[in-house]
Amino acid sequence: MEGHRARKGVFITTSQFSPDAKDYVNRIEKKIILIDGQQLANLSIEFSVGVADVINYSVRKLDLDYFEEE
């Protein structure tokens, strides 16, 4: 980051960040987002990246306009 004069960055791991790493990014001026394995998996599912649908469900509600009398 320093070599490119970046002020913001993202570090991603499939594991976990140590408490020291989390503490460090909170103490420095540069804004660094830490994304650990659990967050990465959740983001992958939320944004459909690298995942495939297995089952889809339809949730239906009653259309009251259909049953109104004219």
N, CA, C and O atoms as a Maestro MAE file, in Angstrom:
{
 s_m_m2io_version
 :::
 2.0.0
}

f_m_ct {
 s_m_title
 :::
 protein
 m_atom[280] {
  # First column is atom index #
  i_m_mmod_type
  r_m_x_coord
  r_m_y_coord
  r_m_z_coord
  i_m_residue_number
  s_m_chain_name
  s_m_pdb_residue_name
  s_m_pdb_atom_name
  i_m_atomic_number
  :::
  1 25 0.827 -1.186 0.000 1 A "MET " " N  " 7
  2 3 0.000 0.000 0.000 1 A "MET " " CA " 6
  3 2 0.870 1.249 0.000 1 A "MET " " C  " 6
  4 15 0.583 2.230 -0.686 1 A "MET " " O  " 8
  5 25 1.918 1.188 0.770 2 A "GLU " " N  " 7
  6 3 2.801 2.354 0.895 2 A "GLU " " CA " 6
  7 2 3.456 2.671 -0.443 2 A "GLU " " C  " 6
  8 15 3.594 3.843 -0.792 2 A "GLU " " O  " 8
  9 25 3.860 1.661 -1.196 3 A "GLY " " N  " 7
  10 3 4.514 1.860 -2.482 3 A "GLY " " CA " 6
  11 2 3.623 2.529 -3.520 3 A "GLY " " C  " 6
  12 15 4.116 3.187 -4.437 3 A "GLY " " O  " 8
  13 25 2.308 2.361 -3.374 4 A "HIS " " N  " 7
  14 3 1.357 2.968 -4.309 4 A "HIS " " CA " 6
  15 2 0.643 4.169 -3.706 4 A "HIS " " C  " 6
  16 15 -0.289 4.709 -4.301 4 A "HIS " " O  " 8
  17 25 1.077 4.576 -2.542 5 A "ARG " " N  " 7
  18 3 0.503 5.725 -1.819 5 A "ARG " " CA " 6
  19 2 -1.000 5.564 -1.602 5 A "ARG " " C  " 6
  20 15 -1.749 6.540 -1.633 5 A "ARG " " O  " 8
  21 25 -1.429 4.329 -1.384 6 A "ALA " " N  " 7
  22 3 -2.844 4.039 -1.145 6 A "ALA " " CA " 6
  23 2 -3.221 4.435 0.278 6 A "ALA " " C  " 6
  24 15 -2.420 4.316 1.205 6 A "ALA " " O  " 8
  25 25 -4.445 4.902 0.430 7 A "ARG " " N  " 7
  26 3 -4.949 5.277 1.752 7 A "ARG " " CA " 6
  27 2 -5.934 4.250 2.281 7 A "ARG " " C  " 6
  28 15 -6.269 4.247 3.465 7 A "ARG " " O  " 8
  29 25 -6.397 3.373 1.387 8 A "LYS " " N  " 7
  30 3 -7.375 2.353 1.773 8 A "LYS " " CA " 6
  31 2 -6.954 1.014 1.187 8 A "LYS " " C  " 6
  32 15 -6.293 0.951 0.151 8 A "LYS " " O  " 8
  33 25 -7.344 -0.041 1.861 9 A "GLY " " N  " 7
  34 3 -7.018 -1.365 1.349 9 A "GLY " " CA " 6
  35 2 -7.901 -2.433 1.965 9 A "GLY " " C  " 6
  36 15 -8.585 -2.206 2.963 9 A "GLY " " O  " 8
  37 25 -7.870 -3.602 1.347 10 A "VAL " " N  " 7
  38 3 -8.637 -4.749 1.822 10 A "VAL " " CA " 6
  39 2 -7.686 -5.939 1.897 10 A "VAL " " C  " 6
  40 15 -6.974 -6.233 0.937 10 A "VAL " " O  " 8
  41 25 -7.676 -6.614 3.027 11 A "PHE " " N  " 7
  42 3 -6.933 -7.859 3.178 11 A "PHE " " CA " 6
  43 2 -7.936 -8.984 3.373 11 A "PHE " " C  " 6
  44 15 -8.823 -8.906 4.223 11 A "PHE " " O  " 8
  45 25 -7.782 -10.032 2.570 12 A "ILE " " N  " 7
  46 3 -8.706 -11.164 2.612 12 A "ILE " " CA " 6
  47 2 -7.923 -12.418 2.962 12 A "ILE " " C  " 6
  48 15 -6.830 -12.647 2.443 12 A "ILE " " O  " 8
  49 25 -8.493 -13.228 3.848 13 A "THR " " N  " 7
  50 3 -7.915 -14.526 4.164 13 A "THR " " CA " 6
  51 2 -9.036 -15.556 4.205 13 A "THR " " C  " 6
  52 15 -10.182 -15.221 4.503 13 A "THR " " O  " 8
  53 25 -8.707 -16.801 3.908 14 A "THR " " N  " 7
  54 3 -9.689 -17.879 4.053 14 A "THR " " CA " 6
  55 2 -9.677 -18.407 5.484 14 A "THR " " C  " 6
  56 15 -10.496 -19.253 5.844 14 A "THR " " O  " 8
  57 25 -8.770 -17.921 6.282 15 A "SER " " N  " 7
  58 3 -8.633 -18.321 7.686 15 A "SER " " CA " 6
  59 2 -9.225 -17.229 8.575 15 A "SER " " C  " 6
  60 15 -10.283 -16.680 8.268 15 A "SER " " O  " 8
  61 25 -8.548 -16.920 9.664 16 A "GLN " " N  " 7
  62 3 -8.982 -15.870 10.584 16 A "GLN " " CA " 6
  63 2 -7.823 -14.923 10.846 16 A "GLN " " C  " 6
  64 15 -6.658 -15.309 10.751 16 A "GLN " " O  " 8
  65 25 -8.153 -13.677 11.177 17 A "PHE " " N  " 7
  66 3 -7.127 -12.713 11.561 17 A "PHE " " CA " 6
  67 2 -6.906 -12.802 13.062 17 A "PHE " " C  " 6
  68 15 -7.842 -13.012 13.833 17 A "PHE " " O  " 8
  69 25 -5.666 -12.641 13.457 18 A "SER " " N  " 7
  70 3 -5.339 -12.692 14.880 18 A "SER " " CA " 6
  71 2 -5.862 -11.430 15.570 18 A "SER " " C  " 6
  72 15 -6.077 -10.410 14.915 18 A "SER " " O  " 8
  73 25 -6.066 -11.494 16.873 19 A "PRO " " N  " 7
  74 3 -6.456 -10.284 17.615 19 A "PRO " " CA " 6
  75 2 -5.451 -9.145 17.422 19 A "PRO " " C  " 6
  76 15 -5.842 -7.979 17.372 19 A "PRO " " O  " 8
  77 25 -4.160 -9.474 17.314 20 A "ASP " " N  " 7
  78 3 -3.138 -8.450 17.095 20 A "ASP " " CA " 6
  79 2 -3.324 -7.756 15.748 20 A "ASP " " C  " 6
  80 15 -3.144 -6.542 15.646 20 A "ASP " " O  " 8
  81 25 -3.683 -8.517 14.717 21 A "ALA " " N  " 7
  82 3 -3.907 -7.926 13.391 21 A "ALA " " CA " 6
  83 2 -5.110 -6.985 13.426 21 A "ALA " " C  " 6
  84 15 -5.069 -5.900 12.847 21 A "ALA " " O  " 8
  85 25 -6.165 -7.396 14.096 22 A "LYS " " N  " 7
  86 3 -7.366 -6.554 14.208 22 A "LYS " " CA " 6
  87 2 -7.054 -5.277 14.982 22 A "LYS " " C  " 6
  88 15 -7.505 -4.189 14.624 22 A "LYS " " O  " 8
  89 25 -6.286 -5.430 16.032 23 A "ASP " " N  " 7
  90 3 -5.897 -4.274 16.837 23 A "ASP " " CA " 6
  91 2 -5.024 -3.318 16.027 23 A "ASP " " C  " 6
  92 15 -5.179 -2.100 16.112 23 A "ASP " " O  " 8
  93 25 -4.117 -3.876 15.251 24 A "TYR " " N  " 7
  94 3 -3.197 -3.065 14.451 24 A "TYR " " CA " 6
  95 2 -3.952 -2.178 13.461 24 A "TYR " " C  " 6
  96 15 -3.673 -0.983 13.370 24 A "TYR " " O  " 8
  97 25 -4.905 -2.747 12.716 25 A "VAL " " N  " 7
  98 3 -5.617 -1.942 11.712 25 A "VAL " " CA " 6
  99 2 -6.479 -0.864 12.359 25 A "VAL " " C  " 6
  100 15 -6.803 0.134 11.715 25 A "VAL " " O  " 8
  101 25 -6.851 -1.050 13.612 26 A "ASN " " N  " 7
  102 3 -7.607 -0.024 14.320 26 A "ASN " " CA " 6
  103 2 -6.722 1.116 14.817 26 A "ASN " " C  " 6
  104 15 -7.216 2.204 15.111 26 A "ASN " " O  " 8
  105 25 -5.421 0.869 14.910 27 A "ARG " " N  " 7
  106 3 -4.501 1.881 15.442 27 A "ARG " " CA " 6
  107 2 -3.823 2.726 14.371 27 A "ARG " " C  " 6
  108 15 -3.295 3.794 14.682 27 A "ARG " " O  " 8
  109 25 -3.821 2.277 13.118 28 A "ILE " " N  " 7
  110 3 -3.096 3.019 12.080 28 A "ILE " " CA " 6
  111 2 -4.017 3.999 11.359 28 A "ILE " " C  " 6
  112 15 -5.240 3.884 11.425 28 A "ILE " " O  " 8
  113 25 -3.411 4.964 10.670 29 A "GLU " " N  " 7
  114 3 -4.180 5.986 9.964 29 A "GLU " " CA " 6
  115 2 -4.870 5.440 8.719 29 A "GLU " " C  " 6
  116 15 -5.999 5.824 8.413 29 A "GLU " " O  " 8
  117 25 -4.203 4.558 8.012 30 A "LYS " " N  " 7
  118 3 -4.779 4.020 6.781 30 A "LYS " " CA " 6
  119 2 -5.996 3.155 7.091 30 A "LYS " " C  " 6
  120 15 -6.036 2.456 8.104 30 A "LYS " " O  " 8
  121 25 -6.979 3.212 6.209 31 A "LYS " " N  " 7
  122 3 -8.204 2.428 6.387 31 A "LYS " " CA " 6
  123 2 -8.007 1.066 5.732 31 A "LYS " " C  " 6
  124 15 -7.890 0.968 4.510 31 A "LYS " " O  " 8
  125 25 -7.970 0.022 6.547 32 A "ILE " " N  " 7
  126 3 -7.799 -1.339 6.044 32 A "ILE " " CA " 6
  127 2 -8.983 -2.173 6.511 32 A "ILE " " C  " 6
  128 15 -9.282 -2.238 7.704 32 A "ILE " " O  " 8
  129 25 -9.651 -2.808 5.557 33 A "ILE " " N  " 7
  130 3 -10.764 -3.705 5.854 33 A "ILE " " CA " 6
  131 2 -10.221 -5.124 5.878 33 A "ILE " " C  " 6
  132 15 -9.542 -5.551 4.944 33 A "ILE " " O  " 8
  133 25 -10.520 -5.852 6.944 34 A "LEU " " N  " 7
  134 3 -10.107 -7.252 7.057 34 A "LEU " " CA " 6
  135 2 -11.323 -8.134 6.792 34 A "LEU " " C  " 6
  136 15 -12.351 -7.992 7.453 34 A "LEU " " O  " 8
  137 25 -11.208 -9.039 5.831 35 A "ILE " " N  " 7
  138 3 -12.285 -9.984 5.525 35 A "ILE " " CA " 6
  139 2 -11.743 -11.378 5.780 35 A "ILE " " C  " 6
  140 15 -10.828 -11.837 5.097 35 A "ILE " " O  " 8
  141 25 -12.326 -12.057 6.786 36 A "ASP " " N  " 7
  142 3 -11.850 -13.398 7.118 36 A "ASP " " CA " 6
  143 2 -12.654 -14.451 6.343 36 A "ASP " " C  " 6
  144 15 -13.564 -14.118 5.584 36 A "ASP " " O  " 8
  145 25 -12.308 -15.704 6.545 37 A "GLY " " N  " 7
  146 3 -12.930 -16.796 5.803 37 A "GLY " " CA " 6
  147 2 -14.435 -16.860 5.952 37 A "GLY " " C  " 6
  148 15 -15.139 -17.094 4.970 37 A "GLY " " O  " 8
  149 25 -14.946 -16.657 7.157 38 A "GLN " " N  " 7
  150 3 -16.391 -16.712 7.388 38 A "GLN " " CA " 6
  151 2 -17.096 -15.575 6.652 38 A "GLN " " C  " 6
  152 15 -18.132 -15.791 6.023 38 A "GLN " " O  " 8
  153 25 -16.545 -14.376 6.728 39 A "GLN " " N  " 7
  154 3 -17.128 -13.237 6.013 39 A "GLN " " CA " 6
  155 2 -17.050 -13.452 4.506 39 A "GLN " " C  " 6
  156 15 -17.982 -13.107 3.779 39 A "GLN " " O  " 8
  157 25 -15.949 -14.015 4.038 40 A "LEU " " N  " 7
  158 3 -15.777 -14.286 2.618 40 A "LEU " " CA " 6
  159 2 -16.831 -15.274 2.127 40 A "LEU " " C  " 6
  160 15 -17.407 -15.089 1.055 40 A "LEU " " O  " 8
  161 25 -17.082 -16.313 2.903 41 A "ALA " " N  " 7
  162 3 -18.118 -17.288 2.537 41 A "ALA " " CA " 6
  163 2 -19.490 -16.631 2.508 41 A "ALA " " C  " 6
  164 15 -20.268 -16.867 1.584 41 A "ALA " " O  " 8
  165 25 -19.798 -15.811 3.508 42 A "ASN " " N  " 7
  166 3 -21.092 -15.121 3.546 42 A "ASN " " CA " 6
  167 2 -21.257 -14.177 2.357 42 A "ASN " " C  " 6
  168 15 -22.333 -14.115 1.762 42 A "ASN " " O  " 8
  169 25 -20.211 -13.449 2.010 43 A "LEU " " N  " 7
  170 3 -20.277 -12.544 0.861 43 A "LEU " " CA " 6
  171 2 -20.442 -13.318 -0.444 43 A "LEU " " C  " 6
  172 15 -21.172 -12.886 -1.336 43 A "LEU " " O  " 8
  173 25 -19.769 -14.455 -0.556 44 A "SER " " N  " 7
  174 3 -19.904 -15.290 -1.750 44 A "SER " " CA " 6
  175 2 -21.334 -15.758 -1.935 44 A "SER " " C  " 6
  176 15 -21.861 -15.746 -3.048 44 A "SER " " O  " 8
  177 25 -21.957 -16.170 -0.845 45 A "ILE " " N  " 7
  178 3 -23.346 -16.628 -0.910 45 A "ILE " " CA " 6
  179 2 -24.277 -15.457 -1.202 45 A "ILE " " C  " 6
  180 15 -25.156 -15.567 -2.058 45 A "ILE " " O  " 8
  181 25 -24.096 -14.345 -0.508 46 A "GLU " " N  " 7
  182 3 -24.972 -13.180 -0.674 46 A "GLU " " CA " 6
  183 2 -24.949 -12.643 -2.107 46 A "GLU " " C  " 6
  184 15 -25.988 -12.257 -2.644 46 A "GLU " " O  " 8
  185 25 -23.769 -12.618 -2.721 47 A "PHE " " N  " 7
  186 3 -23.640 -12.028 -4.052 47 A "PHE " " CA " 6
  187 2 -23.493 -13.072 -5.156 47 A "PHE " " C  " 6
  188 15 -23.143 -12.735 -6.287 47 A "PHE " " O  " 8
  189 25 -23.757 -14.340 -4.831 48 A "SER " " N  " 7
  190 3 -23.738 -15.446 -5.804 48 A "SER " " CA " 6
  191 2 -22.425 -15.518 -6.589 48 A "SER " " C  " 6
  192 15 -22.424 -15.623 -7.815 48 A "SER " " O  " 8
  193 25 -21.323 -15.461 -5.865 49 A "VAL " " N  " 7
  194 3 -20.006 -15.572 -6.483 49 A "VAL " " CA " 6
  195 2 -19.399 -16.918 -6.098 49 A "VAL " " C  " 6
  196 15 -19.141 -17.175 -4.922 49 A "VAL " " O  " 8
  197 25 -19.176 -17.759 -7.075 50 A "GLY " " N  " 7
  198 3 -18.558 -19.055 -6.811 50 A "GLY " " CA " 6
  199 2 -19.476 -20.039 -6.119 50 A "GLY " " C  " 6
  200 15 -19.005 -20.992 -5.497 50 A "GLY " " O  " 8
  201 25 -20.778 -19.826 -6.214 51 A "VAL " " N  " 7
  202 3 -21.745 -20.729 -5.612 51 A "VAL " " CA " 6
  203 2 -22.797 -21.109 -6.656 51 A "VAL " " C  " 6
  204 15 -22.944 -20.422 -7.667 51 A "VAL " " O  " 8
  205 25 -23.518 -22.189 -6.416 52 A "ALA " " N  " 7
  206 3 -24.585 -22.627 -7.314 52 A "ALA " " CA " 6
  207 2 -25.838 -22.899 -6.499 52 A "ALA " " C  " 6
  208 15 -25.767 -23.414 -5.383 52 A "ALA " " O  " 8
  209 25 -27.000 -22.544 -7.074 53 A "ASP " " N  " 7
  210 3 -28.266 -22.832 -6.413 53 A "ASP " " CA " 6
  211 2 -28.507 -24.336 -6.389 53 A "ASP " " C  " 6
  212 15 -28.254 -25.037 -7.369 53 A "ASP " " O  " 8
  213 25 -28.999 -24.817 -5.255 54 A "VAL " " N  " 7
  214 3 -29.348 -26.224 -5.123 54 A "VAL " " CA " 6
  215 2 -30.867 -26.360 -5.157 54 A "VAL " " C  " 6
  216 15 -31.404 -27.202 -5.877 54 A "VAL " " O  " 8
  217 25 -31.556 -25.532 -4.378 55 A "ILE " " N  " 7
  218 3 -33.016 -25.546 -4.309 55 A "ILE " " CA " 6
  219 2 -33.502 -24.105 -4.254 55 A "ILE " " C  " 6
  220 15 -32.925 -23.273 -3.554 55 A "ILE " " O  " 8
  221 25 -34.567 -23.814 -4.998 56 A "ASN " " N  " 7
  222 3 -35.217 -22.507 -4.940 56 A "ASN " " CA " 6
  223 2 -36.616 -22.692 -4.382 56 A "ASN " " C  " 6
  224 15 -37.291 -23.667 -4.712 56 A "ASN " " O  " 8
  225 25 -37.056 -21.773 -3.546 57 A "TYR " " N  " 7
  226 3 -38.388 -21.812 -2.961 57 A "TYR " " CA " 6
  227 2 -39.170 -20.594 -3.429 57 A "TYR " " C  " 6
  228 15 -38.620 -19.500 -3.555 57 A "TYR " " O  " 8
  229 25 -40.457 -20.792 -3.686 58 A "SER " " N  " 7
  230 3 -41.352 -19.677 -3.989 58 A "SER " " CA " 6
  231 2 -42.198 -19.400 -2.759 58 A "SER " " C  " 6
  232 15 -42.760 -20.314 -2.155 58 A "SER " " O  " 8
  233 25 -42.279 -18.149 -2.403 59 A "VAL " " N  " 7
  234 3 -43.137 -17.734 -1.294 59 A "VAL " " CA " 6
  235 2 -44.291 -16.972 -1.927 59 A "VAL " " C  " 6
  236 15 -44.075 -15.999 -2.648 59 A "VAL " " O  " 8
  237 25 -45.504 -17.407 -1.662 60 A "ARG " " N  " 7
  238 3 -46.674 -16.814 -2.299 60 A "ARG " " CA " 6
  239 2 -47.557 -16.146 -1.256 60 A "ARG " " C  " 6
  240 15 -47.568 -16.514 -0.081 60 A "ARG " " O  " 8
  241 25 -48.296 -15.151 -1.731 61 A "LYS " " N  " 7
  242 3 -49.277 -14.504 -0.873 61 A "LYS " " CA " 6
  243 2 -50.585 -14.446 -1.639 61 A "LYS " " C  " 6
  244 15 -50.603 -14.527 -2.867 61 A "LYS " " O  " 8
  245 25 -51.655 -14.308 -0.920 62 A "LEU " " N  " 7
  246 3 -52.982 -14.259 -1.511 62 A "LEU " " CA " 6
  247 2 -53.170 -12.936 -2.242 62 A "LEU " " C  " 6
  248 15 -52.847 -11.879 -1.700 62 A "LEU " " O  " 8
  249 25 -53.690 -12.984 -3.469 63 A "ASP " " N  " 7
  250 3 -53.993 -11.792 -4.255 63 A "ASP " " CA " 6
  251 2 -55.445 -11.421 -3.995 63 A "ASP " " C  " 6
  252 15 -56.359 -11.972 -4.609 63 A "ASP " " O  " 8
  253 25 -55.647 -10.475 -3.072 64 A "LEU " " N  " 7
  254 3 -57.009 -10.110 -2.672 64 A "LEU " " CA " 6
  255 2 -57.797 -9.470 -3.815 64 A "LEU " " C  " 6
  256 15 -59.024 -9.564 -3.833 64 A "LEU " " O  " 8
  257 25 -57.125 -8.826 -4.765 65 A "ASP " " N  " 7
  258 3 -57.821 -8.248 -5.911 65 A "ASP " " CA " 6
  259 2 -58.522 -9.326 -6.735 65 A "ASP " " C  " 6
  260 15 -59.556 -9.044 -7.340 65 A "ASP " " O  " 8
  261 25 -58.017 -10.501 -6.779 66 A "TYR " " N  " 7
  262 3 -58.598 -11.612 -7.533 66 A "TYR " " CA " 6
  263 2 -59.966 -12.003 -6.979 66 A "TYR " " C  " 6
  264 15 -60.853 -12.423 -7.723 66 A "TYR " " O  " 8
  265 25 -60.121 -11.860 -5.680 67 A "PHE " " N  " 7
  266 3 -61.348 -12.298 -5.023 67 A "PHE " " CA " 6
  267 2 -62.374 -11.184 -4.810 67 A "PHE " " C  " 6
  268 15 -63.453 -11.449 -4.280 67 A "PHE " " O  " 8
  269 25 -62.071 -9.957 -5.203 68 A "GLU " " N  " 7
  270 3 -63.018 -8.857 -5.020 68 A "GLU " " CA " 6
  271 2 -64.188 -9.006 -5.975 68 A "GLU " " C  " 6
  272 15 -64.036 -9.437 -7.118 68 A "GLU " " O  " 8
  273 25 -65.346 -8.642 -5.481 69 A "GLU " " N  " 7
  274 3 -66.560 -8.682 -6.317 69 A "GLU " " CA " 6
  275 2 -66.646 -7.424 -7.139 69 A "GLU " " C  " 6
  276 15 -66.200 -6.362 -6.705 69 A "GLU " " O  " 8
  277 25 -67.217 -7.529 -8.327 70 A "GLU " " N  " 7
  278 3 -67.401 -6.356 -9.178 70 A "GLU " " CA " 6
  279 2 -68.829 -5.893 -9.158 70 A "GLU " " C  " 6
  280 15 -69.169 -4.912 -9.820 70 A "GLU " " O  " 8
  :::
 }
 m_bond[279] {
  # First column is bond index #
  i_m_from
  i_m_to
  i_m_order
  :::
  1 1 2 1
  2 2 3 1
  3 3 4 2
  4 3 5 1
  5 5 6 1
  6 6 7 1
  7 7 8 2
  8 7 9 1
  9 9 10 1
  10 10 11 1
  11 11 12 2
  12 11 13 1
  13 13 14 1
  14 14 15 1
  15 15 16 2
  16 15 17 1
  17 17 18 1
  18 18 19 1
  19 19 20 2
  20 19 21 1
  21 21 22 1
  22 22 23 1
  23 23 24 2
  24 23 25 1
  25 25 26 1
  26 26 27 1
  27 27 28 2
  28 27 29 1
  29 29 30 1
  30 30 31 1
  31 31 32 2
  32 31 33 1
  33 33 34 1
  34 34 35 1
  35 35 36 2
  36 35 37 1
  37 37 38 1
  38 38 39 1
  39 39 40 2
  40 39 41 1
  41 41 42 1
  42 42 43 1
  43 43 44 2
  44 43 45 1
  45 45 46 1
  46 46 47 1
  47 47 48 2
  48 47 49 1
  49 49 50 1
  50 50 51 1
  51 51 52 2
  52 51 53 1
  53 53 54 1
  54 54 55 1
  55 55 56 2
  56 55 57 1
  57 57 58 1
  58 58 59 1
  59 59 60 2
  60 59 61 1
  61 61 62 1
  62 62 63 1
  63 63 64 2
  64 63 65 1
  65 65 66 1
  66 66 67 1
  67 67 68 2
  68 67 69 1
  69 69 70 1
  70 70 71 1
  71 71 72 2
  72 71 73 1
  73 73 74 1
  74 74 75 1
  75 75 76 2
  76 75 77 1
  77 77 78 1
  78 78 79 1
  79 79 80 2
  80 79 81 1
  81 81 82 1
  82 82 83 1
  83 83 84 2
  84 83 85 1
  85 85 86 1
  86 86 87 1
  87 87 88 2
  88 87 89 1
  89 89 90 1
  90 90 91 1
  91 91 92 2
  92 91 93 1
  93 93 94 1
  94 94 95 1
  95 95 96 2
  96 95 97 1
  97 97 98 1
  98 98 99 1
  99 99 100 2
  100 99 101 1
  101 101 102 1
  102 102 103 1
  103 103 104 2
  104 103 105 1
  105 105 106 1
  106 106 107 1
  107 107 108 2
  108 107 109 1
  109 109 110 1
  110 110 111 1
  111 111 112 2
  112 111 113 1
  113 113 114 1
  114 114 115 1
  115 115 116 2
  116 115 117 1
  117 117 118 1
  118 118 119 1
  119 119 120 2
  120 119 121 1
  121 121 122 1
  122 122 123 1
  123 123 124 2
  124 123 125 1
  125 125 126 1
  126 126 127 1
  127 127 128 2
  128 127 129 1
  129 129 130 1
  130 130 131 1
  131 131 132 2
  132 131 133 1
  133 133 134 1
  134 134 135 1
  135 135 136 2
  136 135 137 1
  137 137 138 1
  138 138 139 1
  139 139 140 2
  140 139 141 1
  141 141 142 1
  142 142 143 1
  143 143 144 2
  144 143 145 1
  145 145 146 1
  146 146 147 1
  147 147 148 2
  148 147 149 1
  149 149 150 1
  150 150 151 1
  151 151 152 2
  152 151 153 1
  153 153 154 1
  154 154 155 1
  155 155 156 2
  156 155 157 1
  157 157 158 1
  158 158 159 1
  159 159 160 2
  160 159 161 1
  161 161 162 1
  162 162 163 1
  163 163 164 2
  164 163 165 1
  165 165 166 1
  166 166 167 1
  167 167 168 2
  168 167 169 1
  169 169 170 1
  170 170 171 1
  171 171 172 2
  172 171 173 1
  173 173 174 1
  174 174 175 1
  175 175 176 2
  176 175 177 1
  177 177 178 1
  178 178 179 1
  179 179 180 2
  180 179 181 1
  181 181 182 1
  182 182 183 1
  183 183 184 2
  184 183 185 1
  185 185 186 1
  186 186 187 1
  187 187 188 2
  188 187 189 1
  189 189 190 1
  190 190 191 1
  191 191 192 2
  192 191 193 1
  193 193 194 1
  194 194 195 1
  195 195 196 2
  196 195 197 1
  197 197 198 1
  198 198 199 1
  199 199 200 2
  200 199 201 1
  201 201 202 1
  202 202 203 1
  203 203 204 2
  204 203 205 1
  205 205 206 1
  206 206 207 1
  207 207 208 2
  208 207 209 1
  209 209 210 1
  210 210 211 1
  211 211 212 2
  212 211 213 1
  213 213 214 1
  214 214 215 1
  215 215 216 2
  216 215 217 1
  217 217 218 1
  218 218 219 1
  219 219 220 2
  220 219 221 1
  221 221 222 1
  222 222 223 1
  223 223 224 2
  224 223 225 1
  225 225 226 1
  226 226 227 1
  227 227 228 2
  228 227 229 1
  229 229 230 1
  230 230 231 1
  231 231 232 2
  232 231 233 1
  233 233 234 1
  234 234 235 1
  235 235 236 2
  236 235 237 1
  237 237 238 1
  238 238 239 1
  239 239 240 2
  240 239 241 1
  241 241 242 1
  242 242 243 1
  243 243 244 2
  244 243 245 1
  245 245 246 1
  246 246 247 1
  247 247 248 2
  248 247 249 1
  249 249 250 1
  250 250 251 1
  251 251 252 2
  252 251 253 1
  253 253 254 1
  254 254 255 1
  255 255 256 2
  256 255 257 1
  257 257 258 1
  258 258 259 1
  259 259 260 2
  260 259 261 1
  261 261 262 1
  262 262 263 1
  263 263 264 2
  264 263 265 1
  265 265 266 1
  266 266 267 1
  267 267 268 2
  268 267 269 1
  269 269 270 1
  270 270 271 1
  271 271 272 2
  272 271 273 1
  273 273 274 1
  274 274 275 1
  275 275 276 2
  276 275 277 1
  277 277 278 1
  278 278 279 1
  279 279 280 2
  :::
 }
}
